[in-house]
Amino acid sequence: MNNSGVRSAVRVIRLDEFVPKQAVMLPERAVDELEPEWSSLPSLAWPEPIGSARPRTPVLPDPVEDDGLDPVLEEGAPTVPTSTAFETSAAASSAPGKMPRLPNGVVTSWPLRFQGEPLGYARLWLRNLLLILLTAGLYLPWARVRSQRYLMRHTKVAGHVLDYHEPPGNLLPRYALSAALMLGVTGAWAGGSTLAGMLALSLALAVWPLLVFMSLTHRMAHLSWAHRRLAFDGTCQQVYRAMWAPLFGGGAVAWLLMAAVIVRSPGNWVAWGAALGLWVLAMPAFVWTWYVFRQRHLRLGPLHLLWKASKPAVMMMFLRTLVWAMLATVFSLGVAAVVLAGVLVMRGKLNLTIERGLLLASALAVCAAVQPYAQARLQNLVWNKSGNRYLRFRSKLSVADFVMLQSKHALLLVLTLGLYWPWAVIATRRMRAQSLTIWSRVDADVLKAHWPTYEAPATGKMAGSPANL
């Protein structure tokens, strides 16, 4: 128990992960400077706190109300890595559109902690793999749910673990639709008909947003923190509007490529090259549009997030990834050339198998270096610009360390014929999770008090409790 001077007005409970420090005043000037950036999210009407006469039912934001948002934290703002439970009076919390904040500009930081162990996950992974093989893939939804539950239940935020509640049977329609599309496209192309293959590919692109909508909705609805469900409240039509441009552009590029291959006219190749170039140049705008939509429709109880990254920031991420891909390609081809020279010196000749093997190894090396680079850059960009007036996310994932880790994993996976996979998953999860921190202007207990727990309709028991898992 903290013996501070405000003990008579505030009851403080220290969580096991946090070290209490002296409260820091948030500079008034910084608050004024940050107001314009985070002022476009609709205001929230919060319910009465626990113990009041009114029922604890969240009130969703009215989209036609004025903003009136307070700023959220920016880089360099003072933080206090503590978590405290403040008793707020009903009068203070009954103000419409306001949630009780920590006093005196205090900011708490909630670091993510991943506590999974490689051996425990390896046993689960091996069991899932054997059952998938024995059932010819039918056990895949159950394996997916078990893996996600293990990873979530070993991730802790502000003293509470995450959890995953989705019944495996709910995954069957999505998995069946994905398998049908994949088999349909593959079968159409294998049948020798180019037109049938292109039609099947176009159908798959048209159905893809539906799969994305189903995945986001089901995953977020069954993900919880402290027995409180998260949600994705976007509609299927909104997902189609957010994704139609890149999918339509990709389909147009594919059809132009088919026309160029069949007709073999220089004009067709020029048209295909121009369409491909425009599609690639527009990709940063596509990515920006998608993340603005996705982050804005992620809901933490009655709280909505907001993504404030700019299009130039996304463009810079793509340019850096492109430069890194070029450097990785040059390095891989240089290593392959050295190996070829060594083979020529030792054997005096080359065959097609060696050349193809070296080219494949070079391509895999480039992927092993470029994919983690893009993942680290994207994670930092997405979460450093996500938040609202109460919460803000911070990601400090080291790009160099993450690329080195994934390169080591790729090498060990090749050497162990894939048996190193559980250790790679745990190490990757730990680095990505523990690079994230949540900055908050409200206490964790206050947030929980205004975020009702989920209760199963039939039994009335909490869906996150062990009896319902």
C-alpha positions in Angstrom: 0.0 0.0 0.0 1.4 3.4 -1.0 1.6 5.9 1.9 1.2 9.0 -0.3 -0.2 12.3 0.8 -3.4 11.7 -1.1 -4.3 8.5 0.7 -7.5 9.9 2.2 -8.9 10.6 -1.3 -7.4 7.8 -3.3 -7.0 4.1 -2.6 -4.0 2.7 -4.5 -3.5 -1.0 -5.4 -0.2 -1.9 -7.0 -0.2 -4.6 -9.6 2.5 -7.2 -9.4 4.3 -6.1 -12.7 4.6 -2.4 -12.0 6.9 -0.3 -9.9 5.2 2.8 -8.4 6.9 6.2 -9.1 6.1 9.7 -8.4 3.2 11.2 -10.4 4.3 13.6 -13.1 2.4 16.6 -14.3 1.6 16.6 -18.0 2.8 20.0 -19.4 -0.1 22.2 -20.3 1.7 23.4 -23.4 2.2 19.9 -24.7 -1.6 19.3 -24.2 -2.5 22.3 -26.4 0.0 21.3 -29.1 -1.4 17.8 -29.4 -5.1 18.7 -29.5 -5.5 19.1 -33.3 -4.1 15.6 -34.2 -6.4 13.6 -32.0 -9.7 15.5 -32.3 -11.6 13.6 -34.9 -12.9 10.6 -32.9 -16.6 10.9 -31.7 -17.0 11.6 -28.0 -18.2 8.8 -25.7 -21.0 8.7 -23.2 -19.8 6.5 -20.3 -22.1 4.6 -17.9 -22.2 5.0 -14.1 -19.4 3.3 -12.1 -19.9 0.1 -10.3 -22.1 0.5 -7.2 -24.3 3.1 -8.6 -28.0 2.8 -9.0 -28.0 2.9 -12.8 -27.2 -0.4 -14.8 -23.7 -0.9 -16.2 -24.5 -0.7 -19.9 -22.2 1.1 -22.2 -23.6 3.8 -24.4 -22.2 3.8 -27.9 -20.9 7.0 -29.4 -23.3 9.2 -31.4 -21.6 9.8 -34.8 -23.4 13.2 -35.2 -22.1 14.7 -32.0 -19.2 17.2 -31.9 -15.8 15.9 -31.2 -14.6 17.6 -28.1 -11.8 15.1 -27.6 -8.9 15.6 -25.3 -5.5 14.9 -26.7 -3.7 11.6 -26.2 -0.1 11.0 -25.5 2.7 11.7 -27.9 6.3 10.6 -28.0 8.3 12.4 -25.3 5.3 13.0 -23.0 6.1 12.0 -19.4 4.8 8.6 -18.3 4.7 6.7 -15.0 5.0 2.9 -15.3 2.5 2.2 -12.6 -1.1 1.0 -12.3 -3.4 2.2 -9.6 -7.0 1.7 -8.7 -8.7 5.0 -8.0 -12.0 5.3 -6.3 -13.9 7.9 -8.2 -17.1 9.4 -6.9 -20.4 9.1 -8.8 -20.5 12.8 -9.3 -17.1 12.9 -10.9 -17.9 10.0 -13.3 -21.4 11.0 -14.2 -20.3 13.8 -16.5 -21.5 12.9 -20.0 -18.9 11.9 -22.5 -16.1 11.7 -19.9 -14.3 8.8 -18.3 -12.6 9.3 -14.9 -8.9 9.9 -15.5 -5.9 9.6 -13.3 -5.3 12.8 -11.3 -2.7 15.5 -11.9 -1.9 14.4 -15.5 -0.6 11.0 -14.4 0.0 8.5 -17.2 0.3 4.8 -16.7 2.2 2.4 -18.9 1.0 -1.2 -19.3 3.8 -3.3 -21.0 2.8 -6.5 -22.6 4.4 -9.6 -21.1 4.6 -12.9 -22.9 5.3 -15.9 -20.6 5.1 -18.9 -23.0 7.7 -21.6 -23.0 9.1 -23.4 -26.1 8.7 -26.9 -24.6 5.1 -26.4 -23.6 4.2 -25.0 -27.1 6.3 -27.8 -28.8 4.2 -30.5 -27.1 1.0 -28.8 -28.2 2.3 -28.3 -31.7 3.4 -31.9 -32.1 0.0 -33.2 -30.9 -1.8 -30.9 -33.3 0.5 -31.9 -36.2 -0.1 -35.6 -35.6 -3.9 -35.2 -35.3 -4.0 -33.1 -38.5 -2.1 -35.8 -40.4 -4.3 -38.6 -38.9 -7.5 -36.7 -39.8 -6.4 -35.7 -43.3 -6.6 -32.0 -42.3 -10.0 -32.0 -40.6 -8.5 -31.3 -37.2 -7.0 -28.0 -38.5 -9.7 -25.7 -36.9 -9.2 -27.3 -33.5 -5.4 -27.1 -33.9 -5.7 -23.4 -34.7 -7.9 -22.7 -31.7 -5.6 -24.6 -29.3 -2.5 -22.8 -30.6 -4.2 -19.4 -30.3 -5.4 -20.1 -26.8 -2.0 -21.1 -25.7 -0.4 -17.9 -27.1 -3.1 -15.6 -25.7 -3.3 -17.1 -22.3 0.4 -16.6 -21.9 0.2 -12.9 -22.8 -0.4 -10.5 -19.9 -1.4 -6.8 -20.0 -1.8 -4.8 -16.8 -2.0 -7.8 -14.6 -4.6 -9.7 -16.8 -4.1 -12.3 -19.4 -5.6 -12.3 -22.9 -7.8 -15.2 -23.9 -9.3 -16.8 -27.0 -12.8 -18.3 -26.9 -13.8 -19.1 -30.5 -15.3 -22.6 -30.8 -13.5 -24.6 -33.4 -16.7 -25.4 -35.2 -17.1 -21.7 -36.1 -13.9 -21.9 -38.2 -15.3 -24.7 -40.4 -17.3 -22.4 -42.8 -14.4 -20.1 -43.4 -11.9 -22.9 -43.8 -14.3 -24.7 -46.2 -14.8 -21.6 -48.3 -11.0 -20.9 -48.4 -10.3 -24.5 -49.4 -13.0 -24.5 -52.1 -11.6 -21.3 -53.6 -8.0 -22.6 -53.6 -9.0 -25.9 -55.1 -11.2 -24.2 -57.7 -8.5 -21.9 -58.9 -5.9 -24.7 -58.9 -8.2 -27.1 -60.7 -9.1 -24.5 -63.3 -5.5 -23.8 -64.1 -4.5 -27.4 -64.0 -7.3 -28.2 -66.5 -5.4 -26.4 -69.2 -8.0 -23.7 -69.8 -6.5 -20.2 -69.3 -9.9 -18.5 -69.5 -11.3 -20.9 -66.8 -8.3 -20.2 -64.6 -8.7 -16.4 -64.9 -12.4 -16.6 -64.2 -11.7 -18.7 -61.1 -9.1 -16.2 -60.0 -11.5 -13.3 -60.5 -14.1 -15.1 -58.4 -11.6 -15.7 -55.6 -10.6 -12.0 -55.6 -14.3 -11.1 -55.4 -14.9 -13.4 -52.4 -11.7 -12.4 -50.6 -13.1 -9.4 -48.7 -15.9 -11.7 -47.3 -13.2 -14.0 -45.9 -11.4 -11.0 -44.4 -14.6 -9.8 -42.8 -15.4 -13.2 -41.3 -11.9 -13.6 -40.0 -11.8 -10.1 -38.3 -15.3 -10.3 -36.9 -14.9 -13.8 -35.4 -11.4 -13.3 -34.1 -12.0 -10.0 -32.4 -15.4 -11.1 -31.0 -13.7 -14.1 -29.3 -10.6 -12.3 -28.0 -10.8 -11.0 -24.5 -8.8 -9.2 -21.8 -9.8 -9.7 -18.1 -13.0 -11.5 -19.3 -14.0 -8.5 -21.4 -14.5 -9.1 -25.1 -13.0 -7.0 -27.9 -14.9 -6.4 -31.1 -14.7 -5.4 -34.8 -17.8 -3.4 -35.7 -17.2 -2.9 -39.4 -19.7 -4.3 -41.8 -19.1 -6.5 -44.8 -20.0 -3.7 -47.2 -17.4 -1.5 -45.5 -14.8 -4.1 -45.9 -15.6 -4.4 -49.6 -15.3 -0.6 -50.0 -11.9 -0.6 -48.2 -10.5 -3.5 -50.3 -12.1 -3.1 -53.8 -9.4 -0.9 -55.3 -6.4 -3.2 -54.8 -8.3 -6.3 -55.7 -9.8 -4.7 -58.8 -6.4 -3.4 -59.8 -4.8 -6.8 -59.2 -7.5 -8.5 -61.3 -7.0 -6.0 -64.1 -3.2 -6.7 -64.1 -3.8 -10.4 -64.2 -6.2 -10.2 -67.2 -3.8 -7.9 -69.1 -1.0 -10.4 -68.5 -3.2 -13.2 -69.9 -3.9 -11.1 -73.0 -0.2 -10.3 -73.4 0.7 -14.0 -73.2 -2.0 -15.1 -75.7 -1.8 -12.3 -78.3 2.0 -11.8 -78.0 1.8 -8.2 -79.1 4.3 -5.5 -77.9 1.4 -3.2 -77.3 -0.2 -5.6 -74.9 3.1 -6.0 -72.9 3.4 -2.2 -72.7 -0.2 -2.0 -71.4 0.5 -4.7 -68.9 3.7 -3.1 -67.7 2.0 0.3 -67.3 -0.9 -1.3 -65.3 1.5 -3.2 -63.1 3.5 -0.1 -62.4 0.5 2.0 -61.5 -0.8 -0.8 -59.2 2.5 -1.0 -57.4 2.7 2.8 -57.1 -0.8 2.9 -55.6 -0.1 0.1 -53.1 0.9 2.6 -50.2 -2.4 4.3 -50.7 -4.2 1.0 -50.6 -2.4 0.0 -47.4 -3.2 3.4 -45.8 -6.9 3.2 -46.6 -7.1 -0.3 -45.2 -5.5 0.4 -41.8 -7.4 3.6 -41.4 -10.6 1.6 -41.8 -9.5 -1.4 -39.7 -8.1 0.4 -36.7 -11.1 2.7 -36.5 -13.5 -0.2 -36.2 -11.5 -2.1 -33.5 -13.4 -1.6 -30.3 -12.2 -2.1 -26.7 -15.6 -2.1 -25.0 -17.1 1.3 -25.7 -13.7 2.7 -26.8 -12.9 3.0 -30.5 -9.3 3.3 -31.8 -8.1 5.8 -34.4 -5.2 5.5 -36.8 -3.4 8.8 -37.6 -0.5 7.7 -39.8 -0.1 9.8 -43.0 0.2 8.6 -46.5 3.8 9.9 -46.8 4.7 7.8 -43.8 3.4 4.7 -45.5 5.1 5.6 -48.7 8.5 5.9 -46.8 7.9 2.5 -45.3 7.4 1.0 -48.8 10.5 2.8 -50.1 12.7 1.6 -47.3 11.4 -1.9 -47.8 12.1 -1.7 -51.5 15.7 -0.5 -50.9 16.3 -3.3 -48.3 14.9 -5.9 -50.8 17.3 -4.6 -53.5 20.3 -4.8 -51.1 19.2 -8.3 -49.9 18.9 -9.4 -53.5 22.3 -8.1 -54.5 23.9 -9.8 -51.5 22.1 -13.1 -52.2 23.1 -13.1 -55.8 26.7 -12.3 -54.9 26.8 -15.3 -52.5 25.3 -17.5 -55.2 27.9 -16.3 -57.7 30.7 -17.1 -55.3 29.3 -20.6 -54.8 29.0 -21.1 -58.6 32.6 -20.0 -59.1 33.6 -22.5 -56.4 31.7 -25.3 -58.1 33.3 -24.4 -61.5 36.8 -24.6 -60.0 36.2 -27.9 -58.2 34.2 -29.7 -60.9 34.8 -27.8 -64.1 31.2 -27.9 -65.1 27.6 -27.0 -64.0 24.3 -28.6 -64.5 20.8 -27.2 -64.5 19.9 -28.7 -61.1 22.7 -26.8 -59.3 21.7 -23.5 -61.0 18.1 -23.9 -60.1 19.0 -24.9 -56.5 21.2 -21.8 -56.1 18.5 -19.5 -57.5 15.9 -21.0 -55.2 18.2 -20.6 -52.2 18.8 -17.0 -53.2 15.1 -16.3 -53.5 14.4 -17.9 -50.1 17.2 -15.9 -48.5 15.8 -12.7 -49.9 12.3 -13.6 -48.5 13.8 -14.5 -45.1 15.4 -11.0 -44.9 12.7 -8.8 -46.5 9.6 -10.2 -44.9 10.7 -9.6 -41.2 12.0 -6.1 -42.2 8.5 -5.2 -43.6 6.8 -6.8 -40.6 8.8 -4.8 -38.1 8.4 -1.5 -39.9 4.6 -2.1 -40.3 4.1 -3.1 -36.7 5.8 0.1 -35.5 3.9 2.3 -38.0 0.5 0.8 -37.3 0.6 0.8 -33.5 2.6 3.9 -32.9 -0.2 5.8 -34.6 -3.1 3.9 -33.0 -5.0 5.3 -30.0 -7.7 7.5 -28.7 -8.0 10.2 -26.0 -7.7 7.6 -23.2 -5.2 5.0 -24.6 -2.2 5.1 -26.8 0.0 2.3 -28.1 3.8 2.3 -28.4 5.8 -0.2 -30.4 9.6 -0.2 -30.2 10.4 -3.3 -32.2 14.0 -3.2 -33.3 14.1 -3.8 -37.1 17.7 -5.1 -37.0 17.1 -7.5 -34.1 13.9 -8.8 -35.7 15.6 -9.4 -39.0 18.5 -11.2 -37.4 16.1 -13.3 -35.3 14.0 -14.4 -38.3 17.1 -15.1 -40.4 18.4 -17.4 -37.6 15.0 -19.1 -37.5 15.0 -19.6 -41.3 18.4 -21.3 -41.1 17.5 -23.5 -38.2 14.2 -24.5 -39.8 16.1 -25.7 -42.9 18.7 -27.6 -40.8 16.1 -29.3 -38.6 13.6 -30.0 -41.5 11.0 -27.8 -39.8 11.2 -29.3 -36.3 12.4 -25.9 -34.9 9.1 -24.3 -35.7 7.7 -24.2 -32.1 10.8 -22.5 -30.8 10.7 -20.0 -33.7 7.0 -19.2 -32.9 7.6 -18.6 -29.2 10.7 -16.4 -29.8 9.0 -14.3 -32.4 5.9 -13.9 -30.3 7.9 -12.8 -27.3 9.9 -10.2 -29.2 6.9 -8.7 -31.0 4.6 -8.7 -27.9 7.2 -7.3 -25.4 8.0 -4.4 -27.7 4.5 -3.1 -27.3 3.4 -0.8 -24.4 0.0 0.8 -23.8 0.0 4.3 -22.4 -3.2 5.1 -20.5 -4.7 8.2 -18.8 -7.2 6.0 -17.0 -6.5 3.3 -14.4 -7.0 -0.4 -15.4 -9.6 -0.9 -12.7 -11.6 2.2 -13.9 -11.5 0.9 -17.5 -12.7 -2.5 -16.3 -15.5 -0.9 -14.3 -16.9 0.8 -17.5 -16.4 -2.3 -19.6 -18.9 -5.0 -18.8 -17.8 -8.6 -18.7 -19.2 -11.0 -21.3 -21.8 -13.5 -20.0 -23.0 -16.5 -21.9 -26.8 -16.2 -22.7 -27.7 -19.7 -21.8 -25.8 -20.3 -18.5 -25.2 -16.8 -17.3 -21.6 -17.7 -16.6 -18.7 -15.8 -17.9 -17.5 -17.1 -21.3 -14.0 -16.6 -20.3 -14.2 -18.7 -17.2 -12.6 -22.2 -17.2 -16.0 -23.9 -17.0 -16.9 -22.5 -20.5 -13.7 -23.1 -22.3 
